[in-house]
Amino acid sequence: MIEPTLMLRYPLPRYFFVRRNAEGDRLAERIRTGMEMMVKDGSLIALFNKHKGPLVERARIASRRIIELPNPALPPETPLQRSELWFKP
């Protein structure tokens, strides 16, 4: 049985990796620009909700006590301060 009242949460970002050359640099900038546009217009959260929303609802995450754990493996450049990039129930 899954414990119904608790949830452990730690930051676990997803990254796109591209080749380190001029073409990869251009592609990385296009990805970055596109993702920032999605954050601004709300389409990133809409996409997340479309694909993960039913799972979040079934897990009743909003009614659980959340225990925050640090992720010591994250590089210092990880934008933890940008709350719009992280799922928070």
N, C-alpha and C positions, 0 to 999 in steps of 0.2 A: 504494500500500500504506500502511496505517496503521502508524506506528511502534509496535512491540509491547512496548517495555520502559519507556517514559517516559510521564508524564502531567503536564500543566500544570493547576494548580488555583488558582482565585481565587474569592473570595466573590461570589456573584451572587444576591441575595435576590429573592424574588417578593413582590409586595405587592398588596393589595386596595385600591382607591380608592373612596371614597364621597363623596357630595355634602356640602359644608360647610353644614349646617343642622341643626336639631334632629333631624330624622328620620335624617339621615346619621350624626350623632353616636351615636344609639341603635344604628343598624345596625353602626357601627364597633365599639362596645362588645360587641355580641352576637358579631361575628366574632372579636374578640380573646378573649373568654371561651371560645368554642367551640374555637378553635385551642389555647388553653392547656389545656383539658380533654383534647384529643387528644394533646398532648405528654405530659401526665401519665399517661394510661391506655395509652399505647403505640399508639393507633390511627393517629396521624400517620405513624409509621415503618412501620406495617403497610401503610398505603395507598401510601406511597412504594415499599415493596418489591413490592407487588402490581403496580404499574404500571411501575416502573423496574428491578426486580430482575433480570429476564431480560437486559436491556441491560447492566447492571453485570456480570453473570456472563459474557456473551459478550465483553465488553471486557477481561476478566481484570484489572480495576483493582487488585485486591488484590496482584497480583504485579508491579506496575509501580513504578518509582522515581518519586516524586511531587515535583514542583518547585512550591513555594508562591509565588504572585504576589500582591501587594497589589492592591486595587481602589481607586484614588484617587478614583473618582467616587462612592463611598458617602458618604451623609450621616453626620455624627458620631453620630446616634442609633442607627445600625445595631448590633444586639446581637451583635457578634462574639464576646463572651465567653460567650455561651450556647451551649455546644457541642451541646446537644440539638436545636438548630435547624438545624445544618449537617451535610451529608452528609460522612462521613469513612469511607473504605473500610477 
